[in-house]
Amino acid sequence: MYPTYFQSKMKQVLTYILSVLFLFLSVTFIFAQRGLSSYSVSPKESIRQNPDLAFKQIKRNLNDALEEGNYPLAAVCYRQIGELYYYQAAYLQALDNFYKAESLFRKHEQTLELANTWIKIGETNFYNKQYVVSLEAFQQALSLYTSVDNNNGMADALAHIGQVHEKTENLQEAKRHQYLALDHLRDGADQALIAKIYENIGSIYEDKFQLDSALLFFKKALDIINEQEDKMAKIEIINNLGDIFRKTGDYKTALEYTRQATSLAKDMKEYYQLASSHRDLAKTFSLMGRYDSAYHHSEAGREIHAEIFSEDMTKQLTVLQTLFELEQKDDAIVQYQRERKIHYVMLLSGIAIVLLLIFLGISVISRQKLKITNGKRLHEQNQILYETQKRAMETDLNNKKLKEDNLRNELELKSKELTSHTLHLIQKNQLLDELKEKLNAVVKSDKRDQRKELKHIINLIQLNHNQDKNWDDFRIVFERVHEHFFDGLKEYSDALTSSDFRLAALLKMNLSSPDISTMLGISQDSLRIARYRLRKKLNLPEGESLATFIQRL
């Protein structure tokens, strides 16, 4: 009677201990899964004014949203990251994030947000001068806005379509779409949008040299903007009015409007608009025969524009580099947090196994004290112990599998870093080549007073194009993904130069010949010669492909 009572009490105590343990482990695991994250989408203003901090906040929100499965919020975050890159003129990175947002909004049937995202895609392609692609994006947005009967959205999409037609010199279609946009706006509509449409129509009439109509619509736009107190839009419209009066021969009135735009631009420190105003003043004074004043304002506009160009190039490259580094650091933090979670789960599993073993030990001791010594009960105890050890081994195997998955994710992350770094180099070199060609064209012009300064800018661009720092950064990221690649090359030849290693690395990444020539800053003919020389140094037999050989290393 006593052993049975004692055994019953032991079971009650152990059951209570296991219940408390299970509750503790469940709560702790849920806490580890959910975290203490909260969402607060960064305001649009911070994206333009403080991109570094905005990127960090948006990236945190994105990671939290993806972890909790809140994909509509994740789509909003992707779109905000796209806007951040868009304001830094990094159009490739912007489009990449916009399309990620588009995919999630479409999957979760967020029609209005999907339409807004297509507007962003269209604007990015428009400012990147991809007019055919931008037109398709705006038409897609128009179709979505129409499906939900959103008049403001339809008007916005039609106005953007009209701007594309104006850029492609299809003025009749441009005017038709702007008037269609006005037809969709009702009482209480967005006044800023109405003013923008009026300004677009005025610009079309100006292109068609119907200056009276252009003047009428610019004044309508100005009346609305004066009520809205949008000083930036006001500068643009007043500059347009000055152009109209200059073209009609009313130079006095033209000077009044242009000087007013100049004053506003100075107050707001909008140097692009200030440079434009100085150029307009120079044109007006030139038509009036006041060449000294014309020369003064022409030089003022040129100096401002040159200063803006230099500062913007430096700022843009600095911000893009900062964003790239922040993204790398943020991905590293996410990886670290994942590893911590895995270790935490492993720790909890270990504690559970230890407690379970303790429970089994107590059970064995108690049964021994209760004189449970027959072979059947001993066999049952051994069987339980065996099952416990088996579960422990399975847990250990699962932990090893988690570590392997972690290493695989790390390799994928490094590959993404290498691809992003390569795209950044290609975009930068393409931009520098385009600027160099445009500046060379200006140097060849008859304006002798600008040649010396422009030659200096060309030399700076060429110097920037040839710097090796980006290649050093590229090599570091490349060697993380393709370990011992360069050591393998050295085994085939001791005569390889740094240029040969660069070419071999780009061939290893399967890049196209145009992309390789862009990144190396050489022509296609020079690239073929470089490939031939590399083959000779590697002593490749006749008929064996250089690319195939590189891929085998």
C-alpha positions as CSV (number, residue, x, y, z in Angstrom):
1,M,0.0,0.0,0.0
2,Y,2.8,2.4,0.9
3,P,4.8,2.0,-2.4
4,T,1.6,2.6,-4.5
5,Y,0.8,5.8,-2.6
6,F,4.4,7.0,-2.8
7,Q,4.5,6.3,-6.6
8,S,1.3,8.2,-7.1
9,K,2.6,11.3,-5.3
10,M,5.8,11.2,-7.3
11,K,3.9,11.1,-10.5
12,Q,1.8,14.2,-9.4
13,V,4.9,16.2,-8.5
14,L,6.7,15.3,-11.8
15,T,3.5,16.0,-13.8
16,Y,3.3,19.5,-12.2
17,I,7.0,20.2,-12.9
18,L,6.7,19.2,-16.5
19,S,3.5,21.3,-17.0
20,V,5.3,24.4,-15.6
21,L,8.4,23.7,-17.8
22,F,6.2,23.3,-20.9
23,L,4.4,26.6,-20.3
24,F,7.8,28.4,-19.7
25,L,9.3,27.0,-22.9
26,S,6.1,27.8,-25.0
27,V,6.0,31.4,-23.8
28,T,9.7,31.9,-24.3
29,F,9.6,30.4,-27.8
30,I,6.7,32.6,-28.9
31,F,8.5,35.6,-27.5
32,A,11.6,34.7,-29.5
33,Q,9.5,34.3,-32.7
34,R,7.5,37.5,-32.4
35,G,10.1,39.9,-30.9
36,L,9.2,43.3,-29.7
37,S,9.1,44.9,-33.2
38,S,6.6,47.6,-34.1
39,Y,5.9,49.4,-37.4
40,S,6.2,53.0,-38.2
41,V,6.6,53.8,-41.9
42,S,9.0,56.6,-42.5
43,P,7.5,59.8,-43.8
44,K,8.2,60.8,-47.4
45,E,10.0,63.9,-46.4
46,S,12.7,62.0,-44.6
47,I,13.3,59.9,-47.7
48,R,14.5,63.1,-49.5
49,Q,16.0,65.0,-46.6
50,N,17.8,62.3,-44.6
51,P,18.1,59.2,-46.8
52,D,20.5,57.3,-44.5
53,L,18.2,57.3,-41.5
54,A,15.2,56.7,-43.6
55,F,16.8,53.7,-45.2
56,K,17.6,52.2,-41.8
57,Q,14.0,52.7,-40.5
58,I,12.4,51.3,-43.7
59,K,14.7,48.3,-43.8
60,R,13.8,47.5,-40.2
61,N,10.1,47.8,-41.0
62,L,10.6,45.6,-44.1
63,N,12.4,42.8,-42.1
64,D,9.7,42.9,-39.4
65,A,6.9,42.8,-42.0
66,L,8.5,39.8,-43.9
67,E,9.1,37.9,-40.6
68,E,5.4,38.3,-39.5
69,G,4.0,37.7,-43.0
70,N,2.6,41.2,-43.4
71,Y,3.2,41.3,-47.2
72,P,1.1,44.5,-48.0
73,L,3.3,46.4,-45.5
74,A,6.4,44.8,-47.0
75,A,5.3,46.0,-50.4
76,V,4.9,49.6,-49.0
77,C,8.5,49.3,-47.7
78,Y,9.8,48.1,-51.0
79,R,8.2,51.1,-52.7
80,Q,9.7,53.5,-50.2
81,I,13.1,52.1,-50.8
82,G,12.5,52.5,-54.5
83,E,11.6,56.2,-53.9
84,L,14.7,56.6,-51.9
85,Y,16.9,55.3,-54.8
86,Y,14.8,57.3,-57.3
87,Y,15.6,60.7,-55.5
88,Q,19.3,59.8,-55.7
89,A,18.9,59.1,-59.5
90,A,19.8,55.4,-59.0
91,Y,17.1,54.3,-61.4
92,L,18.1,50.6,-61.7
93,Q,17.9,50.0,-58.0
94,A,14.7,52.0,-57.8
95,L,13.0,49.9,-60.5
96,D,14.2,46.7,-58.8
97,N,12.4,47.7,-55.5
98,F,9.3,49.1,-57.3
99,Y,8.8,45.8,-59.2
100,K,9.1,43.9,-55.9
101,A,6.3,46.1,-54.5
102,E,4.3,45.6,-57.6
103,S,4.5,41.8,-57.3
104,L,3.3,41.8,-53.7
105,F,0.5,44.3,-54.3
106,R,-0.8,42.3,-57.3
107,K,-0.6,39.0,-55.3
108,H,-2.7,40.5,-52.5
109,E,-5.1,42.4,-54.8
110,Q,-4.2,45.9,-53.5
111,T,-5.5,47.6,-56.6
112,L,-5.1,51.3,-55.6
113,E,-1.6,50.7,-54.2
114,L,-0.7,48.7,-57.3
115,A,-1.8,51.6,-59.5
116,N,0.3,54.1,-57.4
117,T,3.3,51.8,-57.8
118,W,2.9,51.7,-61.6
119,I,3.0,55.5,-61.6
120,K,6.3,55.4,-59.8
121,I,7.6,52.8,-62.3
122,G,6.5,55.1,-65.2
123,E,8.1,58.2,-63.6
124,T,11.4,56.4,-63.1
125,N,11.6,55.3,-66.7
126,F,10.5,58.7,-67.9
127,Y,13.3,60.5,-66.1
128,N,15.6,57.8,-67.4
129,K,14.5,58.7,-70.9
130,Q,12.8,55.3,-71.5
131,Y,9.7,56.8,-72.9
132,V,8.2,53.7,-74.5
133,V,8.4,51.7,-71.2
134,S,7.2,54.7,-69.2
135,L,4.1,55.1,-71.5
136,E,3.2,51.4,-70.9
137,A,3.5,51.8,-67.2
138,F,1.3,54.9,-67.1
139,Q,-1.3,53.1,-69.3
140,Q,-1.2,50.2,-66.8
141,A,-1.9,52.6,-64.0
142,L,-4.7,54.2,-65.9
143,S,-6.4,50.8,-66.4
144,L,-6.1,50.0,-62.6
145,Y,-7.5,53.4,-61.6
146,T,-10.4,53.0,-64.0
147,S,-11.2,49.6,-62.5
148,V,-11.8,51.2,-59.1
149,D,-13.3,54.4,-60.5
150,N,-10.6,56.7,-58.9
151,N,-11.0,60.0,-60.8
152,N,-7.9,61.7,-59.3
153,G,-5.8,58.6,-60.1
154,M,-7.2,58.5,-63.7
155,A,-6.4,62.3,-64.1
156,D,-2.9,61.8,-62.8
157,A,-2.2,58.9,-65.1
158,L,-3.6,60.7,-68.2
159,A,-1.5,63.8,-67.4
160,H,1.6,61.6,-67.2
161,I,0.7,60.0,-70.5
162,G,0.4,63.5,-72.0
163,Q,3.9,64.4,-70.8
164,V,5.3,61.3,-72.5
165,H,3.7,62.3,-75.8
166,E,5.0,65.8,-75.4
167,K,8.5,64.5,-75.0
168,T,8.2,62.3,-78.1
169,E,6.9,65.4,-80.0
170,N,3.4,64.0,-80.5
171,L,1.8,67.3,-79.4
172,Q,-1.7,66.5,-80.6
173,E,-1.9,63.4,-78.5
174,A,-0.2,65.2,-75.6
175,K,-2.9,68.0,-75.6
176,R,-5.8,65.4,-75.9
177,H,-4.6,63.5,-72.9
178,Q,-4.1,66.6,-70.8
179,Y,-7.7,67.8,-71.6
180,L,-9.0,64.2,-70.8
181,A,-7.2,64.5,-67.4
182,L,-9.1,67.8,-66.7
183,D,-12.4,66.1,-67.6
184,H,-11.9,63.5,-64.8
185,L,-11.4,66.1,-62.0
186,R,-14.5,67.1,-60.0
187,D,-15.2,69.7,-57.4
188,G,-12.9,69.3,-54.4
189,A,-10.2,67.6,-56.6
190,D,-6.5,67.9,-55.9
191,Q,-5.8,71.6,-56.8
192,A,-2.1,71.0,-57.1
193,L,-2.8,68.3,-59.8
194,I,-5.1,70.7,-61.6
195,A,-2.4,73.4,-61.6
196,K,0.1,70.9,-62.9
197,I,-2.2,69.9,-65.8
198,Y,-2.7,73.6,-66.6
199,E,1.1,74.1,-66.7
200,N,1.4,71.0,-69.0
201,I,-1.2,72.4,-71.4
202,G,0.6,75.7,-71.4
203,S,3.8,74.0,-72.2
204,I,2.2,72.2,-75.1
205,Y,0.8,75.4,-76.6
206,E,4.2,77.0,-76.1
207,D,5.8,74.2,-78.1
208,K,3.2,74.8,-80.9
209,F,4.0,78.5,-80.6
210,Q,0.4,79.4,-79.7
211,L,1.7,81.9,-77.2
212,D,-1.7,83.5,-76.2
213,S,-3.1,80.1,-75.2
214,A,0.1,79.2,-73.4
215,L,-0.1,82.5,-71.5
216,L,-3.7,81.8,-70.5
217,F,-3.0,78.4,-69.0
218,F,0.2,79.4,-67.3
219,K,-1.7,82.2,-65.5
220,K,-4.5,79.8,-64.5
221,A,-1.8,77.5,-63.0
222,L,-0.2,80.5,-61.2
223,D,-3.6,81.5,-59.7
224,I,-4.1,78.1,-58.1
225,I,-0.5,77.8,-56.9
226,N,-0.7,81.2,-55.2
227,E,-3.6,79.8,-53.1
228,Q,-1.7,76.6,-52.4
229,E,1.6,78.5,-51.4
230,D,3.7,75.9,-53.3
231,K,6.8,78.0,-53.9
232,M,8.7,75.4,-55.9
233,A,5.8,75.1,-58.4
234,K,5.5,78.8,-58.4
235,I,9.1,79.3,-59.5
236,E,8.6,77.0,-62.5
237,I,5.4,78.7,-63.6
238,I,6.8,82.2,-63.3
239,N,9.8,81.2,-65.3
240,N,7.4,79.9,-68.0
241,L,5.6,83.2,-68.0
242,G,8.8,85.0,-68.5
243,D,9.6,82.8,-71.5
244,I,6.2,83.6,-73.1
245,F,6.6,87.4,-72.7
246,R,10.2,87.2,-74.1
247,K,9.0,85.2,-77.1
248,T,6.2,87.8,-77.7
249,G,8.7,90.7,-77.6
250,D,7.5,92.2,-74.3
251,Y,11.0,92.2,-72.8
252,K,10.1,94.5,-69.9
253,T,7.4,92.2,-68.6
254,A,9.6,89.2,-69.3
255,L,12.3,90.7,-67.1
256,E,9.9,91.3,-64.2
257,Y,8.7,87.7,-64.1
258,T,12.2,86.2,-64.5
259,R,13.6,88.4,-61.8
260,Q,10.7,87.4,-59.5
261,A,11.6,83.7,-60.2
262,T,15.3,84.5,-59.5
263,S,14.4,86.0,-56.2
264,L,12.2,83.1,-55.1
265,A,14.9,80.6,-56.2
266,K,17.5,82.5,-54.1
267,D,15.2,82.5,-51.0
268,M,14.5,78.8,-51.3
269,K,18.1,77.9,-52.3
270,E,16.8,76.1,-55.3
271,Y,20.0,76.4,-57.4
272,Y,18.7,74.5,-60.4
273,Q,15.9,77.0,-60.8
274,L,18.3,79.9,-60.1
275,A,20.6,78.8,-62.9
276,S,17.7,78.5,-65.2
277,S,16.5,82.0,-64.3
278,H,19.9,83.5,-65.0
279,R,20.0,81.8,-68.4
280,D,16.5,83.3,-69.2
281,L,17.7,86.8,-68.1
282,A,20.7,86.4,-70.4
283,K,18.5,85.6,-73.3
284,T,16.2,88.5,-72.7
285,F,19.1,91.0,-72.2
286,S,20.7,89.7,-75.4
287,L,17.5,90.3,-77.4
288,M,17.4,93.8,-75.9
289,G,20.9,94.5,-77.1
290,R,22.3,94.8,-73.6
291,Y,25.1,92.4,-74.1
292,D,27.1,93.2,-70.9
293,S,24.1,92.2,-68.8
294,A,23.5,89.2,-70.9
295,Y,27.1,88.1,-70.5
296,H,26.9,88.7,-66.7
297,H,23.8,86.5,-66.3
298,S,25.1,83.9,-68.7
299,E,28.3,83.5,-66.6
300,A,26.3,83.5,-63.4
301,G,24.1,80.7,-64.6
302,R,27.0,78.7,-66.0
303,E,28.9,79.0,-62.7
304,I,25.9,77.9,-60.7
305,H,25.3,75.0,-63.0
306,A,28.9,73.9,-62.9
307,E,28.9,74.1,-59.1
308,I,25.6,72.1,-58.9
309,F,27.0,69.5,-61.3
310,S,30.1,69.0,-59.2
311,E,28.3,68.9,-55.8
312,D,25.5,66.6,-57.1
313,M,28.0,64.1,-58.6
314,T,29.9,64.0,-55.3
315,K,26.7,63.8,-53.2
316,Q,25.0,61.2,-55.3
317,L,28.1,58.9,-55.3
318,T,28.5,59.4,-51.6
319,V,24.8,58.6,-50.8
320,L,24.7,55.6,-53.1
321,Q,27.9,54.2,-51.5
322,T,26.4,54.9,-48.0
323,L,23.2,53.2,-48.9
324,F,25.1,50.2,-50.3
325,E,27.1,49.9,-47.1
326,L,24.0,50.3,-44.9
327,E,22.3,47.5,-46.9
328,Q,25.3,45.3,-46.4
329,K,25.4,46.1,-42.6
330,D,21.7,45.6,-42.3
331,D,21.8,42.2,-44.0
332,A,24.6,41.2,-41.7
333,I,22.5,42.2,-38.7
334,V,19.6,40.2,-40.0
335,Q,21.9,37.2,-40.5
336,Y,23.2,37.6,-36.9
337,Q,19.7,37.8,-35.5
338,R,18.8,34.6,-37.3
339,E,21.8,32.9,-35.9
340,R,20.9,34.1,-32.4
341,K,17.4,32.7,-32.8
342,I,18.8,29.3,-34.0
343,H,21.2,29.3,-31.0
344,Y,18.4,30.2,-28.7
345,V,16.2,27.4,-30.0
346,M,19.1,25.0,-29.6
347,L,19.7,26.2,-26.0
348,L,16.0,25.7,-25.2
349,S,16.1,22.2,-26.8
350,G,19.2,21.3,-24.8
351,I,17.5,22.5,-21.5
352,A,14.4,20.4,-22.4
353,I,16.5,17.3,-23.1
354,V,18.5,17.8,-19.9
355,L,15.3,18.2,-17.8
356,L,13.8,15.2,-19.6
357,L,16.8,13.1,-18.7
358,I,16.6,14.3,-15.1
359,F,13.0,13.3,-15.1
360,L,13.9,9.9,-16.5
361,G,16.7,9.5,-13.9
362,I,14.3,10.4,-11.1
363,S,11.8,8.0,-12.5
364,V,14.4,5.2,-12.6
365,I,15.6,5.9,-9.1
366,S,12.0,6.0,-7.8
367,R,11.2,2.8,-9.5
368,Q,14.3,1.2,-8.0
369,K,13.3,2.4,-4.6
370,L,9.8,0.9,-5.1
371,K,11.5,-2.4,-5.9
372,I,10.6,-2.5,-9.5
373,T,13.3,-4.9,-10.4
374,N,11.7,-7.4,-12.8
375,G,13.1,-7.8,-16.3
376,K,10.0,-6.5,-18.0
377,R,10.1,-3.1,-16.2
378,L,13.9,-2.9,-16.7
379,H,13.4,-3.4,-20.4
380,E,10.7,-0.7,-20.5
381,Q,13.1,1.7,-18.8
382,N,15.9,0.9,-21.2
383,Q,13.4,1.4,-24.1
384,I,12.5,4.8,-22.8
385,L,16.1,5.7,-22.4
386,Y,16.8,4.5,-26.0
387,E,13.9,6.6,-27.4
388,T,15.2,9.6,-25.5
389,Q,18.7,9.2,-26.9
390,K,17.2,8.7,-30.3
391,R,15.3,12.0,-30.1
392,A,18.4,13.7,-28.8
393,M,20.3,12.4,-31.9
394,E,17.5,13.6,-34.2
395,T,17.6,17.0,-32.5
396,D,21.4,17.1,-33.1
397,L,20.9,16.2,-36.7
398,N,18.3,18.9,-37.1
399,N,20.6,21.5,-35.6
400,K,23.4,20.5,-38.0
401,K,20.9,20.9,-40.9
402,L,20.0,24.4,-39.6
403,K,23.7,25.3,-39.6
404,E,24.0,24.1,-43.2
405,D,21.0,26.1,-44.3
406,N,22.5,29.1,-42.5
407,L,25.8,28.7,-44.5
408,R,23.8,28.4,-47.7
409,N,21.9,31.6,-47.0
410,E,25.2,33.4,-46.2
411,L,26.6,32.3,-49.6
412,E,23.4,33.5,-51.4
413,L,23.8,36.9,-49.5
414,K,27.4,37.2,-50.7
415,S,26.4,36.5,-54.3
416,K,23.7,39.2,-54.1
417,E,26.3,41.6,-52.7
418,L,28.6,40.8,-55.6
419,T,25.8,41.3,-58.2
420,S,24.7,44.6,-56.6
421,H,28.3,45.8,-56.5
422,T,28.9,44.9,-60.2
423,L,25.6,46.7,-61.3
424,H,26.7,49.7,-59.4
425,L,30.1,49.8,-61.2
426,I,28.5,49.3,-64.6
427,Q,26.0,52.1,-64.0
428,K,28.7,54.5,-62.7
429,N,31.0,53.9,-65.7
430,Q,28.1,54.2,-68.2
431,L,27.2,57.5,-66.6
432,L,30.8,58.8,-66.7
433,D,31.2,57.7,-70.3
434,E,28.0,59.5,-71.3
435,L,29.0,62.7,-69.5
436,K,32.5,62.6,-71.1
437,E,31.0,62.3,-74.6
438,K,28.6,65.2,-73.9
439,L,31.4,67.4,-72.5
440,N,33.7,66.6,-75.4
441,A,30.9,67.8,-77.7
442,V,30.8,71.1,-75.8
443,V,34.6,71.4,-76.0
444,K,34.5,71.1,-79.8
445,S,32.0,74.0,-80.0
446,D,32.9,77.6,-80.8
447,K,32.4,78.9,-77.3
448,R,36.1,79.4,-76.5
449,D,35.6,80.8,-73.0
450,Q,34.2,77.4,-71.7
451,R,36.8,75.0,-73.2
452,K,39.5,75.2,-70.5
453,E,37.0,74.5,-67.6
454,L,35.2,71.8,-69.5
455,K,38.5,70.1,-70.3
456,H,39.3,70.1,-66.6
457,I,35.9,68.4,-65.8
458,I,36.6,65.8,-68.5
459,N,40.0,65.1,-66.9
460,L,38.4,64.7,-63.5
461,I,35.8,62.3,-65.0
462,Q,38.6,60.3,-66.7
463,L,40.5,60.1,-63.4
464,N,37.5,58.9,-61.6
465,H,36.8,56.3,-64.3
466,N,40.3,54.8,-63.9
467,Q,40.5,54.7,-60.1
468,D,41.3,51.2,-58.8
469,K,39.5,51.5,-55.4
470,N,36.2,50.1,-56.8
471,W,38.2,47.2,-58.2
472,D,39.7,46.5,-54.8
473,D,36.2,46.5,-53.2
474,F,35.0,44.3,-56.0
475,R,37.9,41.8,-55.5
476,I,37.1,41.5,-51.8
477,V,33.5,40.7,-52.4
478,F,34.4,38.4,-55.3
479,E,36.8,36.3,-53.3
480,R,34.2,35.8,-50.6
481,V,32.0,34.0,-53.2
482,H,34.7,32.3,-55.3
483,E,37.4,31.3,-52.9
484,H,40.9,30.4,-54.2
485,F,39.9,31.4,-57.8
486,F,42.9,33.7,-58.3
487,D,45.3,31.2,-56.7
488,G,44.0,28.6,-59.2
489,L,44.8,31.0,-62.1
490,K,48.3,31.6,-60.8
491,E,49.0,27.9,-61.1
492,Y,48.6,28.1,-64.9
493,S,50.8,31.2,-65.4
494,D,53.1,33.5,-63.4
495,A,52.9,36.3,-66.1
496,L,49.3,37.3,-65.3
497,T,48.8,41.0,-64.6
498,S,46.1,42.8,-62.5
499,S,44.2,43.5,-65.7
500,D,44.2,39.8,-66.5
501,F,42.8,39.0,-63.1
502,R,40.0,41.6,-63.6
503,L,39.1,40.1,-67.0
504,A,39.1,36.5,-65.6
505,A,36.9,37.5,-62.7
506,L,34.3,39.2,-65.0
507,L,34.3,36.1,-67.2
508,K,33.7,33.9,-64.1
509,M,30.6,36.0,-63.4
510,N,29.2,35.2,-67.0
511,L,28.9,38.9,-67.8
512,S,28.3,39.9,-71.5
513,S,31.1,41.5,-73.6
514,P,29.4,45.0,-73.5
515,D,29.2,44.9,-69.7
516,I,32.8,43.7,-69.4
517,S,34.1,46.4,-71.7
518,T,32.1,49.1,-69.8
519,M,33.5,48.0,-66.4
520,L,37.1,47.8,-67.8
521,G,36.7,51.2,-69.6
522,I,37.9,49.7,-72.9
523,S,36.4,49.2,-76.4
524,Q,35.1,45.9,-77.8
525,D,38.2,45.6,-80.0
526,S,40.5,46.1,-77.0
527,L,38.5,43.5,-75.1
528,R,39.0,40.9,-77.8
529,I,42.8,41.6,-77.8
530,A,42.8,41.2,-74.0
531,R,41.0,37.9,-74.2
532,Y,43.5,36.7,-76.8
533,R,46.5,37.7,-74.6
534,L,44.9,35.9,-71.6
535,R,44.5,32.7,-73.6
536,K,48.2,32.8,-74.6
537,K,49.3,33.4,-71.0
538,L,47.2,30.4,-69.8
539,N,48.6,28.2,-72.6
540,L,45.1,27.1,-73.7
541,P,45.2,24.6,-76.6
542,E,43.6,25.5,-80.0
543,G,39.8,25.1,-79.9
544,E,39.3,25.2,-76.1
545,S,37.0,28.0,-75.0
546,L,38.5,30.6,-72.6
547,A,35.1,31.1,-70.9
548,T,34.6,27.3,-70.4
549,F,38.1,27.1,-68.9
550,I,37.4,30.0,-66.5
551,Q,34.1,28.4,-65.4
552,R,35.9,25.2,-64.5
553,L,38.3,26.9,-62.1
